[in-house]
């Protein structure tokens, strides 16, 4: 499911902002509103994305939220031919309003 960036202000404070680490320098954003996770899209229909997490912080500087995390899911096991693990290898690191941008 997705939500437009322009609609985020109507749901403040957001429960959680998740910055997904997709590739070496590519990040996408999802938010949790009423316990449901939505990917954030631009008005033109493209997913909100950036080349570093600070660009995401800057873009969301006017939006109030409870917490922000960077989420990474490794594809390493799949890449080297290991069987799919029953456990989740998701890593979430707290991140947010550090004023570095």
C-alpha positions in Angstrom: 0.0 0.0 0.0 1.1 3.6 -0.6 0.4 7.1 0.6 1.2 10.4 -1.2 3.9 12.6 0.4 1.4 15.5 0.4 -1.0 13.5 2.7 1.6 12.8 5.4 0.8 16.1 7.3 -2.8 14.9 7.8 -1.5 11.9 9.8 0.9 13.7 12.2 2.6 12.6 14.3 3.5 9.5 12.2 4.1 6.5 14.4 7.3 5.5 12.5 9.3 6.5 9.5 11.3 3.7 7.9 14.2 4.5 5.6 14.7 1.3 3.6 18.3 0.7 2.6 17.7 -0.7 -0.9 21.2 -0.6 -2.4 24.6 1.0 -1.8 23.2 4.5 -2.3 19.5 4.1 -2.7 16.9 4.6 0.0 13.1 4.4 -0.1 10.7 5.5 2.6 7.7 3.9 4.3 5.6 5.2 7.2 3.5 3.6 9.8 0.1 5.2 10.3 -2.6 3.6 12.5 -0.4 0.5 12.8 -0.3 0.0 9.0 2.9 0.5 6.9 2.6 2.5 3.7 5.3 3.2 1.1 5.5 7.0 0.4 5.0 8.1 -3.2 5.6 11.5 -4.8 2.7 13.3 -6.6 3.9 11.9 -9.9 3.4 8.3 -8.6 7.1 7.5 -8.1 8.3 6.2 -4.8 10.0 8.7 -2.5 13.7 7.9 -2.8 17.1 9.4 -2.1 20.8 8.7 -2.5 21.5 9.2 1.2 19.5 9.1 4.5 20.2 12.8 5.2 18.2 13.7 2.1 15.3 11.8 3.6 15.7 13.6 6.9 15.7 17.0 5.2 12.6 16.1 3.1 10.7 15.1 6.3 12.0 18.0 8.4 8.5 19.6 8.5 6.7 16.3 9.3 6.3 15.3 12.9 7.0 11.6 13.8 7.6 9.5 16.9 10.6 7.6 15.6 12.7 7.1 12.5 14.8 4.0 11.7 17.0 2.7 8.9 16.0 -0.8 7.9 18.2 -3.2 6.0 17.4 -6.7 4.9 20.4 -8.7 3.6 20.2 -10.9 0.5 23.6 -12.5 1.3 22.3 -16.0 2.0 20.2 -16.0 -1.2 23.2 -14.7 -3.2 25.5 -17.5 -2.1 22.9 -20.2 -2.6 22.1 -20.9 1.1 18.5 -22.1 1.7 16.0 -19.5 2.8 16.3 -19.1 6.6 13.2 -19.5 8.8 14.4 -16.4 10.8 14.2 -12.8 9.6 17.5 -11.0 9.1 16.1 -7.5 9.2 18.2 -4.9 10.9 16.6 -1.7 12.2 18.8 1.1 13.6 17.3 4.2 15.2 17.9 7.3 13.1 16.3 10.7 13.1 16.4 14.5 13.8 20.2 14.8 14.2 20.4 18.1 12.3 23.3 17.0 10.0 21.7 18.2 6.8 
